[in-house]
Amino acid sequence: MLGAAALHLLGELTRNLMGDAPGISLMTYGLVLVLMVTFLPRGIIGLFSGSNAAGTPKPMERPHA
């Protein structure tokens, strides 16, 4: 749901910033979408979870004795 809301806001933002230029807002929207998929493959929630960018869990550290 969070990602859907972010994409909806992104679409509205690009449409408002680019005005009536045909196709420019869609190109900007597509570019940002490709960048998000490339750099955030696990989505927005993946930023806050305990995993790295590749989607594999971080190794657990052993407690120091």
CHARMM internal coordinates of N, CA and C (Angstrom, degrees):
IC EDIT
DIST 1 N 1 CA 1.4476
DIST 1 CA 1 C 1.5280
ANGL 1 N 1 CA 1 C 111.07
DIST 1 C 2 N 1.3195
ANGL 1 CA 1 C 2 N 116.18
DIHE 1 N 1 CA 1 C 2 N -38.83
DIST 2 N 2 CA 1.4652
ANGL 1 C 2 N 2 CA 120.00
DIHE 1 CA 1 C 2 N 2 CA -179.22
DIST 2 CA 2 C 1.5254
ANGL 2 N 2 CA 2 C 110.45
DIHE 1 C 2 N 2 CA 2 C -64.63
DIST 2 C 3 N 1.3178
ANGL 2 CA 2 C 3 N 116.94
DIHE 2 N 2 CA 2 C 3 N -42.72
DIST 3 N 3 CA 1.4586
ANGL 2 C 3 N 3 CA 121.26
DIHE 2 CA 2 C 3 N 3 CA 179.22
DIST 3 CA 3 C 1.5209
ANGL 3 N 3 CA 3 C 111.83
DIHE 2 C 3 N 3 CA 3 C -65.42
DIST 3 C 4 N 1.3356
ANGL 3 CA 3 C 4 N 117.27
DIHE 3 N 3 CA 3 C 4 N -39.22
DIST 4 N 4 CA 1.4610
ANGL 3 C 4 N 4 CA 120.75
DIHE 3 CA 3 C 4 N 4 CA 178.27
DIST 4 CA 4 C 1.5222
ANGL 4 N 4 CA 4 C 110.75
DIHE 3 C 4 N 4 CA 4 C -63.97
DIST 4 C 5 N 1.3162
ANGL 4 CA 4 C 5 N 116.74
DIHE 4 N 4 CA 4 C 5 N -41.45
DIST 5 N 5 CA 1.4651
ANGL 4 C 5 N 5 CA 120.56
DIHE 4 CA 4 C 5 N 5 CA 178.22
DIST 5 CA 5 C 1.5353
ANGL 5 N 5 CA 5 C 110.43
DIHE 4 C 5 N 5 CA 5 C -65.02
DIST 5 C 6 N 1.3331
ANGL 5 CA 5 C 6 N 116.63
DIHE 5 N 5 CA 5 C 6 N -41.53
DIST 6 N 6 CA 1.4656
ANGL 5 C 6 N 6 CA 120.68
DIHE 5 CA 5 C 6 N 6 CA 179.55
DIST 6 CA 6 C 1.5310
ANGL 6 N 6 CA 6 C 110.63
DIHE 5 C 6 N 6 CA 6 C -63.72
DIST 6 C 7 N 1.3299
ANGL 6 CA 6 C 7 N 117.29
DIHE 6 N 6 CA 6 C 7 N -41.57
DIST 7 N 7 CA 1.4669
ANGL 6 C 7 N 7 CA 120.09
DIHE 6 CA 6 C 7 N 7 CA 179.65
DIST 7 CA 7 C 1.5254
ANGL 7 N 7 CA 7 C 111.68
DIHE 6 C 7 N 7 CA 7 C -68.45
DIST 7 C 8 N 1.3195
ANGL 7 CA 7 C 8 N 116.58
DIHE 7 N 7 CA 7 C 8 N -36.57
DIST 8 N 8 CA 1.4683
ANGL 7 C 8 N 8 CA 119.62
DIHE 7 CA 7 C 8 N 8 CA 177.05
DIST 8 CA 8 C 1.5240
ANGL 8 N 8 CA 8 C 110.27
DIHE 7 C 8 N 8 CA 8 C -64.31
DIST 8 C 9 N 1.3216
ANGL 8 CA 8 C 9 N 116.65
DIHE 8 N 8 CA 8 C 9 N -45.83
DIST 9 N 9 CA 1.4636
ANGL 8 C 9 N 9 CA 120.40
DIHE 8 CA 8 C 9 N 9 CA 178.33
DIST 9 CA 9 C 1.5269
ANGL 9 N 9 CA 9 C 111.18
DIHE 8 C 9 N 9 CA 9 C -63.69
DIST 9 C 10 N 1.3158
ANGL 9 CA 9 C 10 N 116.94
DIHE 9 N 9 CA 9 C 10 N -38.21
DIST 10 N 10 CA 1.4615
ANGL 9 C 10 N 10 CA 120.99
DIHE 9 CA 9 C 10 N 10 CA 177.87
DIST 10 CA 10 C 1.5251
ANGL 10 N 10 CA 10 C 111.10
DIHE 9 C 10 N 10 CA 10 C -62.45
DIST 10 C 11 N 1.3239
ANGL 10 CA 10 C 11 N 116.99
DIHE 10 N 10 CA 10 C 11 N -43.30
DIST 11 N 11 CA 1.4553
ANGL 10 C 11 N 11 CA 121.09
DIHE 10 CA 10 C 11 N 11 CA 178.18
DIST 11 CA 11 C 1.5228
ANGL 11 N 11 CA 11 C 111.89
DIHE 10 C 11 N 11 CA 11 C -61.82
DIST 11 C 12 N 1.3180
ANGL 11 CA 11 C 12 N 116.54
DIHE 11 N 11 CA 11 C 12 N -44.06
DIST 12 N 12 CA 1.4660
ANGL 11 C 12 N 12 CA 120.38
DIHE 11 CA 11 C 12 N 12 CA 178.70
DIST 12 CA 12 C 1.5306
ANGL 12 N 12 CA 12 C 110.96
DIHE 11 C 12 N 12 CA 12 C -66.18
DIST 12 C 13 N 1.3265
ANGL 12 CA 12 C 13 N 116.28
DIHE 12 N 12 CA 12 C 13 N -40.71
DIST 13 N 13 CA 1.4616
ANGL 12 C 13 N 13 CA 120.75
DIHE 12 CA 12 C 13 N 13 CA -179.03
DIST 13 CA 13 C 1.5302
ANGL 13 N 13 CA 13 C 111.13
DIHE 12 C 13 N 13 CA 13 C -63.68
DIST 13 C 14 N 1.3234
ANGL 13 CA 13 C 14 N 117.26
DIHE 13 N 13 CA 13 C 14 N -46.32
DIST 14 N 14 CA 1.4681
ANGL 13 C 14 N 14 CA 119.46
DIHE 13 CA 13 C 14 N 14 CA -179.89
DIST 14 CA 14 C 1.5230
ANGL 14 N 14 CA 14 C 111.04
DIHE 13 C 14 N 14 CA 14 C -65.64
DIST 14 C 15 N 1.3229
ANGL 14 CA 14 C 15 N 117.11
DIHE 14 N 14 CA 14 C 15 N -36.97
DIST 15 N 15 CA 1.4687
ANGL 14 C 15 N 15 CA 120.30
DIHE 14 CA 14 C 15 N 15 CA 178.67
DIST 15 CA 15 C 1.5254
ANGL 15 N 15 CA 15 C 110.66
DIHE 14 C 15 N 15 CA 15 C -65.32
DIST 15 C 16 N 1.3447
ANGL 15 CA 15 C 16 N 117.00
DIHE 15 N 15 CA 15 C 16 N -40.63
DIST 16 N 16 CA 1.4666
ANGL 15 C 16 N 16 CA 120.49
DIHE 15 CA 15 C 16 N 16 CA 179.87
DIST 16 CA 16 C 1.5283
ANGL 16 N 16 CA 16 C 112.07
DIHE 15 C 16 N 16 CA 16 C -72.03
DIST 16 C 17 N 1.3293
ANGL 16 CA 16 C 17 N 117.63
DIHE 16 N 16 CA 16 C 17 N -39.06
DIST 17 N 17 CA 1.4633
ANGL 16 C 17 N 17 CA 120.30
DIHE 16 CA 16 C 17 N 17 CA -178.56
DIST 17 CA 17 C 1.5235
ANGL 17 N 17 CA 17 C 112.58
DIHE 16 C 17 N 17 CA 17 C -71.64
DIST 17 C 18 N 1.3047
ANGL 17 CA 17 C 18 N 117.51
DIHE 17 N 17 CA 17 C 18 N -36.83
DIST 18 N 18 CA 1.4629
ANGL 17 C 18 N 18 CA 120.73
DIHE 17 CA 17 C 18 N 18 CA -175.47
DIST 18 CA 18 C 1.5205
ANGL 18 N 18 CA 18 C 112.72
DIHE 17 C 18 N 18 CA 18 C -88.12
DIST 18 C 19 N 1.3143
ANGL 18 CA 18 C 19 N 118.65
DIHE 18 N 18 CA 18 C 19 N -13.19
DIST 19 N 19 CA 1.4603
ANGL 18 C 19 N 19 CA 121.53
DIHE 18 CA 18 C 19 N 19 CA 178.14
DIST 19 CA 19 C 1.5128
ANGL 19 N 19 CA 19 C 112.53
DIHE 18 C 19 N 19 CA 19 C 69.51
DIST 19 C 20 N 1.3071
ANGL 19 CA 19 C 20 N 115.51
DIHE 19 N 19 CA 19 C 20 N -139.95
DIST 20 N 20 CA 1.4638
ANGL 19 C 20 N 20 CA 121.35
DIHE 19 CA 19 C 20 N 20 CA -174.41
DIST 20 CA 20 C 1.5219
ANGL 20 N 20 CA 20 C 113.58
DIHE 19 C 20 N 20 CA 20 C -94.26
DIST 20 C 21 N 1.3212
ANGL 20 CA 20 C 21 N 117.21
DIHE 20 N 20 CA 20 C 21 N 13.41
DIST 21 N 21 CA 1.4625
ANGL 20 C 21 N 21 CA 119.90
DIHE 20 CA 20 C 21 N 21 CA 178.88
DIST 21 CA 21 C 1.5323
ANGL 21 N 21 CA 21 C 108.48
DIHE 20 C 21 N 21 CA 21 C -66.28
DIST 21 C 22 N 1.3339
ANGL 21 CA 21 C 22 N 117.69
DIHE 21 N 21 CA 21 C 22 N 116.77
DIST 22 N 22 CA 1.4644
ANGL 21 C 22 N 22 CA 119.84
DIHE 21 CA 21 C 22 N 22 CA -175.59
DIST 22 CA 22 C 1.5256
ANGL 22 N 22 CA 22 C 112.45
DIHE 21 C 22 N 22 CA 22 C -67.26
DIST 22 C 23 N 1.3038
ANGL 22 CA 22 C 23 N 115.80
DIHE 22 N 22 CA 22 C 23 N 124.43
DIST 23 N 23 CA 1.4562
ANGL 22 C 23 N 23 CA 121.64
DIHE 22 CA 22 C 23 N 23 CA 174.84
DIST 23 CA 23 C 1.5177
ANGL 23 N 23 CA 23 C 115.97
DIHE 22 C 23 N 23 CA 23 C 87.15
DIST 23 C 24 N 1.3200
ANGL 23 CA 23 C 24 N 118.73
DIHE 23 N 23 CA 23 C 24 N -21.75
DIST 24 N 24 CA 1.4646
ANGL 23 C 24 N 24 CA 120.34
DIHE 23 CA 23 C 24 N 24 CA -177.03
DIST 24 CA 24 C 1.5183
ANGL 24 N 24 CA 24 C 110.86
DIHE 23 C 24 N 24 CA 24 C -66.87
DIST 24 C 25 N 1.3316
ANGL 24 CA 24 C 25 N 117.57
DIHE 24 N 24 CA 24 C 25 N -42.77
DIST 25 N 25 CA 1.4656
ANGL 24 C 25 N 25 CA 119.67
DIHE 24 CA 24 C 25 N 25 CA -179.61
DIST 25 CA 25 C 1.5290
ANGL 25 N 25 CA 25 C 110.54
DIHE 24 C 25 N 25 CA 25 C -64.83
DIST 25 C 26 N 1.3365
ANGL 25 CA 25 C 26 N 116.94
DIHE 25 N 25 CA 25 C 26 N -36.98
DIST 26 N 26 CA 1.4684
ANGL 25 C 26 N 26 CA 119.64
DIHE 25 CA 25 C 26 N 26 CA 178.47
DIST 26 CA 26 C 1.5204
ANGL 26 N 26 CA 26 C 111.47
DIHE 25 C 26 N 26 CA 26 C -69.21
DIST 26 C 27 N 1.3313
ANGL 26 CA 26 C 27 N 117.23
DIHE 26 N 26 CA 26 C 27 N -37.55
DIST 27 N 27 CA 1.4681
ANGL 26 C 27 N 27 CA 119.97
DIHE 26 CA 26 C 27 N 27 CA 177.19
DIST 27 CA 27 C 1.5276
ANGL 27 N 27 CA 27 C 110.42
DIHE 26 C 27 N 27 CA 27 C -65.40
DIST 27 C 28 N 1.3131
ANGL 27 CA 27 C 28 N 117.24
DIHE 27 N 27 CA 27 C 28 N -42.44
DIST 28 N 28 CA 1.4620
ANGL 27 C 28 N 28 CA 120.81
DIHE 27 CA 27 C 28 N 28 CA 178.94
DIST 28 CA 28 C 1.5177
ANGL 28 N 28 CA 28 C 110.19
DIHE 27 C 28 N 28 CA 28 C -64.54
DIST 28 C 29 N 1.3266
ANGL 28 CA 28 C 29 N 117.34
DIHE 28 N 28 CA 28 C 29 N -44.61
DIST 29 N 29 CA 1.4586
ANGL 28 C 29 N 29 CA 122.77
DIHE 28 CA 28 C 29 N 29 CA 178.08
DIST 29 CA 29 C 1.5313
ANGL 29 N 29 CA 29 C 110.21
DIHE 28 C 29 N 29 CA 29 C -59.25
DIST 29 C 30 N 1.3250
ANGL 29 CA 29 C 30 N 116.78
DIHE 29 N 29 CA 29 C 30 N -45.63
DIST 30 N 30 CA 1.4649
ANGL 29 C 30 N 30 CA 121.03
DIHE 29 CA 29 C 30 N 30 CA 179.25
DIST 30 CA 30 C 1.5112
ANGL 30 N 30 CA 30 C 112.65
DIHE 29 C 30 N 30 CA 30 C -64.12
DIST 30 C 31 N 1.3289
ANGL 30 CA 30 C 31 N 117.02
DIHE 30 N 30 CA 30 C 31 N -40.31
DIST 31 N 31 CA 1.4647
ANGL 30 C 31 N 31 CA 120.82
DIHE 30 CA 30 C 31 N 31 CA 178.87
DIST 31 CA 31 C 1.5271
ANGL 31 N 31 CA 31 C 110.94
DIHE 30 C 31 N 31 CA 31 C -63.53
DIST 31 C 32 N 1.3212
ANGL 31 CA 31 C 32 N 116.35
DIHE 31 N 31 CA 31 C 32 N -45.32
DIST 32 N 32 CA 1.4705
ANGL 31 C 32 N 32 CA 119.69
DIHE 31 CA 31 C 32 N 32 CA 179.38
DIST 32 CA 32 C 1.5249
ANGL 32 N 32 CA 32 C 109.95
DIHE 31 C 32 N 32 CA 32 C -65.33
DIST 32 C 33 N 1.3220
ANGL 32 CA 32 C 33 N 117.73
DIHE 32 N 32 CA 32 C 33 N -38.25
DIST 33 N 33 CA 1.4579
ANGL 32 C 33 N 33 CA 121.23
DIHE 32 CA 32 C 33 N 33 CA 178.31
DIST 33 CA 33 C 1.5257
ANGL 33 N 33 CA 33 C 111.27
DIHE 32 C 33 N 33 CA 33 C -63.21
DIST 33 C 34 N 1.3359
ANGL 33 CA 33 C 34 N 117.32
DIHE 33 N 33 CA 33 C 34 N -43.78
DIST 34 N 34 CA 1.4714
ANGL 33 C 34 N 34 CA 121.19
DIHE 33 CA 33 C 34 N 34 CA 177.95
DIST 34 CA 34 C 1.5294
ANGL 34 N 34 CA 34 C 110.38
DIHE 33 C 34 N 34 CA 34 C -62.91
DIST 34 C 35 N 1.3296
ANGL 34 CA 34 C 35 N 117.11
DIHE 34 N 34 CA 34 C 35 N -42.20
DIST 35 N 35 CA 1.4695
ANGL 34 C 35 N 35 CA 120.28
DIHE 34 CA 34 C 35 N 35 CA 178.16
DIST 35 CA 35 C 1.5201
ANGL 35 N 35 CA 35 C 111.67
DIHE 34 C 35 N 35 CA 35 C -63.04
DIST 35 C 36 N 1.3303
ANGL 35 CA 35 C 36 N 116.73
DIHE 35 N 35 CA 35 C 36 N -39.67
DIST 36 N 36 CA 1.4676
ANGL 35 C 36 N 36 CA 119.85
DIHE 35 CA 35 C 36 N 36 CA 178.87
DIST 36 CA 36 C 1.5232
ANGL 36 N 36 CA 36 C 111.15
DIHE 35 C 36 N 36 CA 36 C -65.11
DIST 36 C 37 N 1.3170
ANGL 36 CA 36 C 37 N 116.84
DIHE 36 N 36 CA 36 C 37 N -42.86
DIST 37 N 37 CA 1.4646
ANGL 36 C 37 N 37 CA 120.42
DIHE 36 CA 36 C 37 N 37 CA 179.58
DIST 37 CA 37 C 1.5259
ANGL 37 N 37 CA 37 C 110.51
DIHE 36 C 37 N 37 CA 37 C -66.04
DIST 37 C 38 N 1.3330
ANGL 37 CA 37 C 38 N 116.74
DIHE 37 N 37 CA 37 C 38 N -36.29
DIST 38 N 38 CA 1.4563
ANGL 37 C 38 N 38 CA 120.89
DIHE 37 CA 37 C 38 N 38 CA -179.22
DIST 38 CA 38 C 1.5232
ANGL 38 N 38 CA 38 C 111.86
DIHE 37 C 38 N 38 CA 38 C -70.66
DIST 38 C 39 N 1.3208
ANGL 38 CA 38 C 39 N 116.68
DIHE 38 N 38 CA 38 C 39 N -47.24
DIST 39 N 39 CA 1.4552
ANGL 38 C 39 N 39 CA 120.08
DIHE 38 CA 38 C 39 N 39 CA -173.13
DIST 39 CA 39 C 1.5194
ANGL 39 N 39 CA 39 C 114.30
DIHE 38 C 39 N 39 CA 39 C -97.02
DIST 39 C 40 N 1.3300
ANGL 39 CA 39 C 40 N 118.26
DIHE 39 N 39 CA 39 C 40 N -13.56
DIST 40 N 40 CA 1.4653
ANGL 39 C 40 N 40 CA 121.89
DIHE 39 CA 39 C 40 N 40 CA 177.47
DIST 40 CA 40 C 1.5282
ANGL 40 N 40 CA 40 C 109.69
DIHE 39 C 40 N 40 CA 40 C -129.62
DIST 40 C 41 N 1.3439
ANGL 40 CA 40 C 41 N 118.19
DIHE 40 N 40 CA 40 C 41 N 64.73
DIST 41 N 41 CA 1.4666
ANGL 40 C 41 N 41 CA 119.70
DIHE 40 CA 40 C 41 N 41 CA -175.37
DIST 41 CA 41 C 1.5259
ANGL 41 N 41 CA 41 C 113.43
DIHE 40 C 41 N 41 CA 41 C -64.64
DIST 41 C 42 N 1.3240
ANGL 41 CA 41 C 42 N 117.57
DIHE 41 N 41 CA 41 C 42 N -23.05
DIST 42 N 42 CA 1.4685
ANGL 41 C 42 N 42 CA 120.22
DIHE 41 CA 41 C 42 N 42 CA 179.09
DIST 42 CA 42 C 1.5258
ANGL 42 N 42 CA 42 C 111.35
DIHE 41 C 42 N 42 CA 42 C -95.67
DIST 42 C 43 N 1.3268
ANGL 42 CA 42 C 43 N 117.12
DIHE 42 N 42 CA 42 C 43 N 5.89
DIST 43 N 43 CA 1.4546
ANGL 42 C 43 N 43 CA 120.66
DIHE 42 CA 42 C 43 N 43 CA 177.84
DIST 43 CA 43 C 1.5150
ANGL 43 N 43 CA 43 C 112.36
DIHE 42 C 43 N 43 CA 43 C 87.74
DIST 43 C 44 N 1.3160
ANGL 43 CA 43 C 44 N 114.66
DIHE 43 N 43 CA 43 C 44 N -175.11
DIST 44 N 44 CA 1.4496
ANGL 43 C 44 N 44 CA 120.83
DIHE 43 CA 43 C 44 N 44 CA -178.15
DIST 44 CA 44 C 1.5240
ANGL 44 N 44 CA 44 C 110.63
DIHE 43 C 44 N 44 CA 44 C -65.96
DIST 44 C 45 N 1.3172
ANGL 44 CA 44 C 45 N 117.26
DIHE 44 N 44 CA 44 C 45 N -37.82
DIST 45 N 45 CA 1.4617
ANGL 44 C 45 N 45 CA 121.09
DIHE 44 CA 44 C 45 N 45 CA 179.76
DIST 45 CA 45 C 1.5259
ANGL 45 N 45 CA 45 C 110.44
DIHE 44 C 45 N 45 CA 45 C -65.08
DIST 45 C 46 N 1.3270
ANGL 45 CA 45 C 46 N 117.93
DIHE 45 N 45 CA 45 C 46 N -28.58
DIST 46 N 46 CA 1.4652
ANGL 45 C 46 N 46 CA 121.96
DIHE 45 CA 45 C 46 N 46 CA 178.34
DIST 46 CA 46 C 1.5176
ANGL 46 N 46 CA 46 C 112.65
DIHE 45 C 46 N 46 CA 46 C -61.19
DIST 46 C 47 N 1.3381
ANGL 46 CA 46 C 47 N 117.36
DIHE 46 N 46 CA 46 C 47 N -23.16
DIST 47 N 47 CA 1.4627
ANGL 46 C 47 N 47 CA 120.51
DIHE 46 CA 46 C 47 N 47 CA 176.24
DIST 47 CA 47 C 1.5205
ANGL 47 N 47 CA 47 C 111.61
DIHE 46 C 47 N 47 CA 47 C -64.10
DIST 47 C 48 N 1.3162
ANGL 47 CA 47 C 48 N 115.69
DIHE 47 N 47 CA 47 C 48 N -33.03
DIST 48 N 48 CA 1.4588
ANGL 47 C 48 N 48 CA 120.71
DIHE 47 CA 47 C 48 N 48 CA -172.78
DIST 48 CA 48 C 1.5206
ANGL 48 N 48 CA 48 C 113.91
DIHE 47 C 48 N 48 CA 48 C -102.76
DIST 48 C 49 N 1.3261
ANGL 48 CA 48 C 49 N 117.45
DIHE 48 N 48 CA 48 C 49 N -7.26
DIST 49 N 49 CA 1.4661
ANGL 48 C 49 N 49 CA 119.64
DIHE 48 CA 48 C 49 N 49 CA -179.69
DIST 49 CA 49 C 1.5243
ANGL 49 N 49 CA 49 C 110.29
DIHE 48 C 49 N 49 CA 49 C -85.88
DIST 49 C 50 N 1.2937
ANGL 49 CA 49 C 50 N 117.34
DIHE 49 N 49 CA 49 C 50 N 173.90
DIST 50 N 50 CA 1.4612
ANGL 49 C 50 N 50 CA 121.68
DIHE 49 CA 49 C 50 N 50 CA -177.22
DIST 50 CA 50 C 1.5033
ANGL 50 N 50 CA 50 C 113.18
DIHE 49 C 50 N 50 CA 50 C -90.12
DIST 50 C 51 N 1.3092
ANGL 50 CA 50 C 51 N 118.11
DIHE 50 N 50 CA 50 C 51 N 56.11
DIST 51 N 51 CA 1.4586
ANGL 50 C 51 N 51 CA 120.84
DIHE 50 CA 50 C 51 N 51 CA 177.50
DIST 51 CA 51 C 1.5164
ANGL 51 N 51 CA 51 C 109.37
DIHE 50 C 51 N 51 CA 51 C -138.81
DIST 51 C 52 N 1.3271
ANGL 51 CA 51 C 52 N 115.32
DIHE 51 N 51 CA 51 C 52 N 162.98
DIST 52 N 52 CA 1.4628
ANGL 51 C 52 N 52 CA 119.17
DIHE 51 CA 51 C 52 N 52 CA 179.10
DIST 52 CA 52 C 1.5196
ANGL 52 N 52 CA 52 C 110.15
DIHE 51 C 52 N 52 CA 52 C -92.14
DIST 52 C 53 N 1.3214
ANGL 52 CA 52 C 53 N 117.82
DIHE 52 N 52 CA 52 C 53 N -176.75
DIST 53 N 53 CA 1.4595
ANGL 52 C 53 N 53 CA 121.98
DIHE 52 CA 52 C 53 N 53 CA -174.77
DIST 53 CA 53 C 1.5280
ANGL 53 N 53 CA 53 C 112.97
DIHE 52 C 53 N 53 CA 53 C -65.54
DIST 53 C 54 N 1.3267
ANGL 53 CA 53 C 54 N 117.80
DIHE 53 N 53 CA 53 C 54 N -26.75
DIST 54 N 54 CA 1.4573
ANGL 53 C 54 N 54 CA 120.56
DIHE 53 CA 53 C 54 N 54 CA -178.96
DIST 54 CA 54 C 1.5195
ANGL 54 N 54 CA 54 C 112.34
DIHE 53 C 54 N 54 CA 54 C -78.21
DIST 54 C 55 N 1.3198
ANGL 54 CA 54 C 55 N 117.47
DIHE 54 N 54 CA 54 C 55 N -7.98
DIST 55 N 55 CA 1.4480
ANGL 54 C 55 N 55 CA 120.79
DIHE 54 CA 54 C 55 N 55 CA 178.28
DIST 55 CA 55 C 1.5122
ANGL 55 N 55 CA 55 C 114.08
DIHE 54 C 55 N 55 CA 55 C 89.47
DIST 55 C 56 N 1.3255
ANGL 55 CA 55 C 56 N 118.26
DIHE 55 N 55 CA 55 C 56 N 3.63
DIST 56 N 56 CA 1.4510
ANGL 55 C 56 N 56 CA 120.23
DIHE 55 CA 55 C 56 N 56 CA 177.30
DIST 56 CA 56 C 1.5174
ANGL 56 N 56 CA 56 C 109.06
DIHE 55 C 56 N 56 CA 56 C -94.16
DIST 56 C 57 N 1.3048
ANGL 56 CA 56 C 57 N 117.44
DIHE 56 N 56 CA 56 C 57 N 144.06
DIST 57 N 57 CA 1.4616
ANGL 56 C 57 N 57 CA 119.22
DIHE 56 CA 56 C 57 N 57 CA -178.65
DIST 57 CA 57 C 1.5228
ANGL 57 N 57 CA 57 C 111.90
DIHE 56 C 57 N 57 CA 57 C -63.94
DIST 57 C 58 N 1.3137
ANGL 57 CA 57 C 58 N 115.44
DIHE 57 N 57 CA 57 C 58 N 147.09
DIST 58 N 58 CA 1.4575
ANGL 57 C 58 N 58 CA 119.65
DIHE 57 CA 57 C 58 N 58 CA 175.34
DIST 58 CA 58 C 1.5270
ANGL 58 N 58 CA 58 C 108.92
DIHE 57 C 58 N 58 CA 58 C -71.13
DIST 58 C 59 N 1.3264
ANGL 58 CA 58 C 59 N 117.07
DIHE 58 N 58 CA 58 C 59 N 142.42
DIST 59 N 59 CA 1.4641
ANGL 58 C 59 N 59 CA 118.43
DIHE 58 CA 58 C 59 N 59 CA 178.28
DIST 59 CA 59 C 1.5220
ANGL 59 N 59 CA 59 C 110.41
DIHE 58 C 59 N 59 CA 59 C -67.08
DIST 59 C 60 N 1.3226
ANGL 59 CA 59 C 60 N 114.45
DIHE 59 N 59 CA 59 C 60 N 143.07
DIST 60 N 60 CA 1.4670
ANGL 59 C 60 N 60 CA 119.02
DIHE 59 CA 59 C 60 N 60 CA 178.88
DIST 60 CA 60 C 1.5162
ANGL 60 N 60 CA 60 C 109.45
DIHE 59 C 60 N 60 CA 60 C -77.75
DIST 60 C 61 N 1.2971
ANGL 60 CA 60 C 61 N 115.75
DIHE 60 N 60 CA 60 C 61 N 141.00
DIST 61 N 61 CA 1.4594
ANGL 60 C 61 N 61 CA 120.19
DIHE 60 CA 60 C 61 N 61 CA 177.65
DIST 61 CA 61 C 1.5217
ANGL 61 N 61 CA 61 C 109.14
DIHE 60 C 61 N 61 CA 61 C -87.57
DIST 61 C 62 N 1.3348
ANGL 61 CA 61 C 62 N 114.45
DIHE 61 N 61 CA 61 C 62 N 144.53
DIST 62 N 62 CA 1.4671
ANGL 61 C 62 N 62 CA 118.89
DIHE 61 CA 61 C 62 N 62 CA 176.23
DIST 62 CA 62 C 1.5023
ANGL 62 N 62 CA 62 C 109.45
DIHE 61 C 62 N 62 CA 62 C -80.66
DIST 62 C 63 N 1.2990
ANGL 62 CA 62 C 63 N 117.25
DIHE 62 N 62 CA 62 C 63 N 142.53
DIST 63 N 63 CA 1.4680
ANGL 62 C 63 N 63 CA 119.26
DIHE 62 CA 62 C 63 N 63 CA 176.47
DIST 63 CA 63 C 1.5299
ANGL 63 N 63 CA 63 C 110.35
DIHE 62 C 63 N 63 CA 63 C -66.18
DIST 63 C 64 N 1.3106
ANGL 63 CA 63 C 64 N 116.26
DIHE 63 N 63 CA 63 C 64 N 140.45
DIST 64 N 64 CA 1.4514
ANGL 63 C 64 N 64 CA 120.49
DIHE 63 CA 63 C 64 N 64 CA 179.13
DIST 64 CA 64 C 1.5221
ANGL 64 N 64 CA 64 C 109.66
DIHE 63 C 64 N 64 CA 64 C -79.53
DIST 64 C 65 N 1.3379
ANGL 64 CA 64 C 65 N 115.46
DIHE 64 N 64 CA 64 C 65 N 136.54
DIST 65 N 65 CA 1.4589
ANGL 64 C 65 N 65 CA 119.33
DIHE 64 CA 64 C 65 N 65 CA -178.14
DIST 65 CA 65 C 1.5032
ANGL 65 N 65 CA 65 C 113.15
DIHE 64 C 65 N 65 CA 65 C -89.53
END
COOR INIT
IC SEED 1 N 1 CA 1 C
IC BUILD
